[in-house]
Amino acid sequence: MKFAVTYSTPGQGMDPERLVEFAQHAEACGFEGLYVPEHVALYRGASLGGFELPTTLEYADPFDLLMYVAASTERLLLGTAVLLLPYHHPVTLAKRLATIDVLSKGRMRLLTVGLGSLPGEASAVGVDFATRGRRTDEAIDVLRLLWSGGPDGVSYSGEFYNFDNLTSYPHPLAPLPIHIGGSSRAAARRAGLRGTGYFPGGNLTPTERAAQWALARKTSPHDNLEYTRWASTDLTPEALNSYERQGVTRLVINPRSLDDLTNFAHRFNLS
């Protein structure tokens, strides 16, 4: 089992010294990587899980935050949970992600993408909310195409993105894994068809989770699809065994303090 942490600026704040201290301590404790969330913009009435989001929540730009973390750490892998992929143009995104990977010496390895669930957020960036699933599928294909292209360029013709003989350098140091986030059957299917891993969220029943993981595996051409889940900082060895029986390969916790990191690492002998 691999263990990672999340750092959410709406809860943890934007203090750069606190961020660096948190990331360095997570690395020293033996955690594999650090995830950050994304929201491009908020508005009155925007809600997630039945709770209205305060409009003043400070969601940092995930790429700038991850580069800041990369500059102050040595081994910690960098991730998003989730990057709202349909709200980014894949041509510019390919460049940004490859740049982070190269400058961090190959640590942009925990990219998790999702569709987004706030219609007003999609509208604000000029995206038809109803098309975000199809946009995401195309964007994943475009990213991989650009990262694998040679000096003569690559071409793409789709519903949303079109280009001819395009090159995008630098390339990532190795092909970037793309994990799929989301708690729907469509997300599970997308994880199998286009992802290298599945990171479901949401309040699903054990039966629903098992069915979605089975769907992801069934639709995947790979035998090594990764399965990431959220876990409590109070995780017990018995709960860990349960996750392992379900096929989970990575657990992500949301610690509120450095002590939470230390206690968790000691409980599971991470360092």
N, C-alpha and C positions, 0 to 999 in steps of 0.2 A: 504494500500500500504506500502511495505517495501522499504527502501532506503539504498543503499550501495555505496561504492566508489571503484575506482581502483587506484593502484599505479604501474606505469610502469617505471621501472628503465631506459630504454632508453631515456625517456623524463625527469623524475624526478631526475635521477642520483643515485649514489651508496653511498652517504653520510649517514652513519648510524644514525647520530644525526638528520638529516632531516627526515629520515624514521620514527624514533621513535616519533618525534614531530608531524608529519603528522598523524600517527596512533592514538596517544593519543588524538589529537584534534578531529579527526573523531569520536572517541568513546565519548568524552565529548559533542560533538554536537548532539549525539543521532543516528548516523548512525548504521545500523545493522551489517555491515561487510565490509571487505576489500578484494578485488580480486587482483591477480597478474597474468600476462601473462607468457608464456613460449616460448622460442626457444632454442633448444639444440645447434645448430650451424648455422652459416650463411656462405655465399660464394658469389663470384662475380656473378651477374646476378639474384640473388634471388629477387623476387618481390612479393608484395601483393597488390591487388587492382590496378594493373597497375603501381605501383611505386616501383622502385628498392630500396632495403633496403641497407643502408650503412653497410659495413662489420664490422664496429667497434661499432655497437650498443651494449650496455651493458645490456644483458638480464640476470638478476640474476637467480640463481637456485631457483625455486619457493618454495621448501620445506624448505631450509635454511632461506630464507627470511621470510616465514610465522612463523617459529619457533622463529625468532628474534622478530617479531611483537607480538607473543603470550607472550613472556617473559616480554614485556613492557606494556601490556594492560591487562584488566580484563574481559571485556564482549564482545569485538569485535569478530565477527565470522570470520573465515578464509576461503578464497576461491581461486580458480583458474579460469581464463577465457582467454584462455583455457589451460588445461594440455594436452599435445600431447600424448594421451594414448598409441597408437601403438608403440611408441618409448621407452616405459618402460616395463620391464618384470613384469607381475602382481604379481608374488610371492614376489619379493623384494619390489614392490610398496605397497602391502598389509601391510607389516611390517612398512614401512615409514609413511604411512598415519595413521595407528593405533597409532603409537608412537606419532605423532603430536597431535592426538585427545586426547589421555590419558594425555599427559603432559600439554595440554592447557585446561584440565578439560572439554572436550567435545565440543570444538569450531571449529573443522574441519568439518563444516556443509555446505559449499558452493562450494564443489568440482564440477567443470564443466569440462568436457572432450571433446576433439575434435580429428579429424583425422590428422590435419596438411595438408598444401598445397604446401610444397616445396619438390620436388623430390630429390634434392641433400641432404637435411636434412635427409630424410628417408634412402638414400643410405649410408650416413655417419655412421648411427647406425646399418647398416646391415638389414634393413627392405625393402622388396619389396614394392614399392609405391602402386602397384595395389592391394595389399592384406590388406592394412591398415584398411579398413572397417571391414573385417572379423576378423582381429586381435583384433580390438576394441571390437567387440561383445563378443569374447571369453574372453578377458581380464576383461570385466565387470562381466561376469559370474564367473570367477575365483576369483576375489576380493570378491564377495559376498559369495562364497562358503567357502573360507578360513576364513572370518570373522565370519561365522556361525558354523564352525566346532568344534567338541568336542575333548576330549583328545585322542580318538582313531584315529583321523585324517580323512581326506576326500580325495577322489580320483577324478581325472579328465582325460578324454581322448578326445582330440580335434585335430584340424588340426595343431595348432601351439603350444599348451601347453599340457603336459602330466605329471602326477605324481600320486603316490599311497600312501594312508594312511599318508598324510602330515598334520602337525599341524603348525599353525602360531599364536603365542601369542606375545604381548597382542592383544586382540580384541578392537575395538573402544568401547567407553562407551555406545554407542547406534548405531544401524545400520546407516552407513553413507549414506546420500542422494547422488545420482550421477545424476547430471544434464548433459544434452547433448547440446553442442554448435555446431553451423554450420548453414549455410544459404541455404541448399539444401533440397529437399524432402526426400532424404535418411536420413538426420540428423533429420528431423521432425518425420519420421517413427521410427527411433532408439529411439528418446526421448519417444515416446509412448510405444514402446515394452519393452525397457530396462531401461528407465530413470525415475527419480522422478521429473524431471523438464526439461524445454526446454529454452535455451538461444540463440536465433538466432542472427546472425550478418549480415553483408553484406548490399549491396545497393538494397534492395528488394522494390518493389512497395507495396502499401497498400493491393492490391488484392492478391499479392503473399504471403505476410505475413499472411493474414487472412486464405488463403488456407493451408499454412503449419501448422498453429496453429490448424486448424480444423483437419488436418491429424494426428497430434500428439495426440489430444484428442480422435479421432476415434479409434486409434490403442492401446490406453492405457487401461489397465484393472482397473485403478484407477480413482476416481472422483476428486481427489485433486492434479492433476498434476500442478506444479508451472510453471509460465510463467514469465521469466526475460527478460528485454530489456535494451538497452543502452538509456540514455537520456542526454539532454543538461544541463549544469549547470545553464542555463537561463530558465529552465522549468517554465512555467506559470501554474496557477491553471486550466486554460482552457485546456492546453495540458495534464495535469494530468488527468482531467476528460476523455479525449479522450483515454488515455492509459487504464484507468479503464474500459471503455466501451468495449475495445478490449479483456478484460480478463487478463490483465497484473497484476501480483501480486508483482513484485519487479522491481525497476528501479535502474540502476547503472550509476553514473556520473563519469566523469574524470576531477576533479578539478586541476587547476594548482597552486593554492596557498591556504594558510590557510584561507584567506579572502573568497575565493570561498566556502569553507566548511561552514564558519560562516554564510554567506549571504543566502545560500541555506537552512541551518537548520532553520534560523529565518523565512524565507519565508513560510516554511511548518511546523513550530512549532514542530521540531523533539525532542528537549530536554525538 
